[in-house]
Amino acid sequence: MNQYVLYFSEINKSSLALVGGKGANLGELCRIPGVEVPAGFCVTTQAYADFVYTSGEFAAFMESLQFIKAESLEEIKTIGQRIRTHLESLDIPAHIEQEFVQAWKLTGSQHAYAVRSSATAEDLPGASFAGQQDTYLNIKGESELLFHVRKCWASLFTDRAIAYRAKNGFDHRKVLLSVVVQRMVFPEVSGIMFTADPVTGNRKVVSIDAAFGLGEALVSGLVNADLYKVRAGRIVKRQVAAKKLAIYPLADGGTEEREILPQQQSKQALADEAILALARVGRLIEGHFGRPQDIEWGYADGKIYIVQSRPITTLYPLPELGDATPGVFVSFGHAQMMTDPIKPLGMSIWEKTMAAIDSQYSLVPAGGRLYLDITDSLASWLGRKTAPAMYSKSDALLSSAISEAIRRRDFIATLKSRKRTAGAKSYTRKSVATIAGATFEMLFKEKIEAPDVAEIADKVIGELRRDLARQSGRDRLDFIAGHFSKGFEVFIEGIGRPVFAAWMASMLIGWLARHWLGEPSPLDELTKSVPGNVSTEMGLKLGDLADVIRPYPAALEYMKVADDATFLDSLGRVEGGTAIRPAFAAFLAKYGMRCPGEIDITRPRWRERPTQLVPAIVSHIQSAEPGEHRLRFAQGKTEAEQAAQTLLRRLKRKLGGGFKARLMGKFIRTYREFIGLREYPKYLMVSLLDEYKRAIMEEAARLVERGTVDRAEDVFYLTLEELTAAVTTGRADRGKIAALKEKYAEYEKLKPPRVLTSEGETLFGSYAPRELPAGALAGMPVSSGVVEGRARIITKLEEADLEKGDILVAPFTDPGWTPLFVSASGLVTEIGGLMTHGAVVAREYGIPAVVGVDDATHKIHDGQIIRVDGTQGFVEILE
């Protein structure tokens, strides 16, 4: 027998398929002691399905919706109107109508009702669908209720509902609609309550919006509402608005807008006692559902009524901590120039590495990203003084976000040191010793010894390959778990001193230029075409490869459509392939372990997907003449040498000029000789990751053979410990893997904050006010000069299409993006700092760059003409 009606008392969370998200939540609310919910029932999705399929045309309508795009607004408007008109013209089948009328009479035919939609994809943890379908208030009488139920069914196809489903990938055929029919409450005051602050994300704060009359005035934006915030049973904010309008019920049904008397407009809508009582009810509801809630409420005759509750879907997830002690966490992704989600295998390797290199610090997951726990630093006065400066070179706004956290004095006062002790292998202790040694050598030794970085890397990689080849299964994975910190050790012991010496020299060059000459730092010019930068060398080698390919258009066309698995083998079958194949193979042998987002071991490497490089090669051929990249690099070297000579000549004319010029000359030589090495540690670490990945994928292939997992890539959703257990036992949790794949699809949509607190507060940082051209986007200047050109919004390297004069606009750039720098005339990124990859390489290539431009890939549209001012730090949209 079909179920067409269910009363709230019959409903719980397991009723989702029949009553949708809103209906299921109302059933759960009725089960919470101390929560008052107006009586009602749900017309089930079965009733909706039986209703719509009385039509012979409905299936054709659904088929046409499958191909509609969220951006096709006119098409959505046309088809949505046709569907709604059609559904509203259909008769409700008699057996459905009969069951509805019986439920209405039992609930009270003398009452007025609210009629609301409840879709099966609505009010869920992953998508709220708030406001996508229609709501009707103060509906009286049998015929009016039936009319509005049909209107509610049709509202599943409003323009906004169709576009929302299309944008979020919901199948229109699979989203069904229940209708909530709930007895009306006529409140003096109503509003919305969030059990976590919807603006800051703070889980300790209840935020309440309140206005006179029915809540529809507030929900629809007709009226400014009072804002109250409650924390730990105390009202911490009370913002009373001028409430000029309210919506009230009419005696014969329906609603009307009324002006509020002037003397009432600025009156606090809800008394303090009621505010605190409401906050307590909110916490009860949150406790029942186990996550923060967005709650609609009414206050009538001294009682609080709850009419809806849904999860807040916009909050960034909390850090995954082992305890509830307060903490502050800095985005590892912003520091590493890669803010995309990192899959569990990649995260677990980094967590183990941080624990191995320095037990004073830890990485914690949150929202598919990693965050560095800096609680110990901010718990001390000295740490609070130094932390913002420590991170200022990594990301322009990271320092600002940390400073914001420090200004939360009440919260900072609750921080306690986690009392972690630095072990004998403490990275911090070794870094301090290395910096001290580098400073001594730079100041007092005539020449700093240059390490043979290639020999160091070859030795480490060679030993690793031999060790991995000798082992298999659990032993091999256990070895990987303890090995990654080797990269840090090699950096500190092998090349740390010259890198830190170059870094110290850069600061001294800037400081002395300002002190002795009264001028800004000359580093932009001195950084051009520095030797020994493995990322720049990679870009030059790609240019060489592009020049090999350039004379063979047939080969280039093949590459655009080639299959990764047969890329090199099939290359020999096209004209020019025999010349190109060895050159491409040599490039992959040297740099095939790289890729965008390379800190995540699960990302496909260029050796695995060589077609990722094709757009960069095409862009290079389109934007540069043969050999131009080498000529530009040589020109940059000449310009840097001339800039150094000019600077030294001017210093010689100053008082004590001989000494000043000698000292500055030594700093410049140190800087230019060694600053390129700063990219080598990452090159080595990415090389290590690639060797681990080769070994892990061999183990994964065996798991596929044993039937433990379906695909080798499924192991990316296991931690290293879980993978080791799977290899040992032959068992893996397939359900968990499937759930994590869905979860990571949600994580992709999140914007990770630069700083996150244990209370859930998200901090993104901001720039200090300064004078900018009207409409300009603020950022941090990292490579001087001004350039105008066409903006190319590129979020994935494999989708790049740059022509001569184009400006690269990207969310971030890491070494895997270097191939595009040869083609770009300017750079704009959403994250980055003075010493991060994009900034350094932009200076080496001599292209203007501005980083830390918040939301640049959305505020700037592809193809717009923009001006990048890399000297003052802003971007103008010209047309």
Secondary structure, DSSP 8 states (H G I E B T S, - for coil): ----EEEGGG--GGGHHHHHHHHHHHHHHTTSTT-----EEEE-HHHHHHHHTTSSSHHHHHHHHTT--TT-HHHHHHHHHHHHHHHHHS---HHHHHHHHHHHHHHHTTS-EEEEEEETTSSBTTB--TTSS-EEEEE-SHHHHHHHHHHHHHGGGSHHHHHHHHHHT--TTT--EEEEEEE----SEEEEEESS-TTT--TTEEEEEEEEB-THHHHTT-S--EEEEEETTEEEEEE-----EEEEE-TTSSEEEEE--HHHHTS-SS-HHHHHHHHHHHHHHHHHHTS-EEEEEEEETTEEEEEEEEE--SS------SS----EEEEHHHHHT--S---HHHHHHHHHHHHHH-TT--EEEETTEEEEE-HHHHTSHHHHHHHHHHHTTT-TTHHHHHHHHHT-HHHHTT---------TT-HHHHHHHHHHHHHHHHHH-SS-----HHHHHHHHHHHHHHHHHT--HHHHHHHHHHHTTHHHHHIIIIIHHHHHHHHHHHHHHHHHIIIII-----HHHHTTT-TT-HHHHHHHHHHHHHHHHTT-HHHHHHHHH--GGGHHHHHTTSTTHHHHHHHHHHHHHHHTT--TTTTSTTS--TTT-GGGGHHHHHHHHHH--TTHHHHHHHHHHHHHHHHHHHHHHHHHTSTTHHHHHHHHHHHHHHHHHHGGGGGHHHHHHHHHHHHHHHHHHHHHHHHHHHTS-SSGGGGGGS-HHHHHHHHHHS---HHHHHHHHHHHHHHTT----SEEETT--EE----------TT-EE-EEEE--EEEEEEEE-SSGGG----TT-EEEES---GGGGGGTTT-SEEEESS--TTSHHHHHHHHHT--EEE--TTHHHHS-TT-EEEEETTTTEEEE--
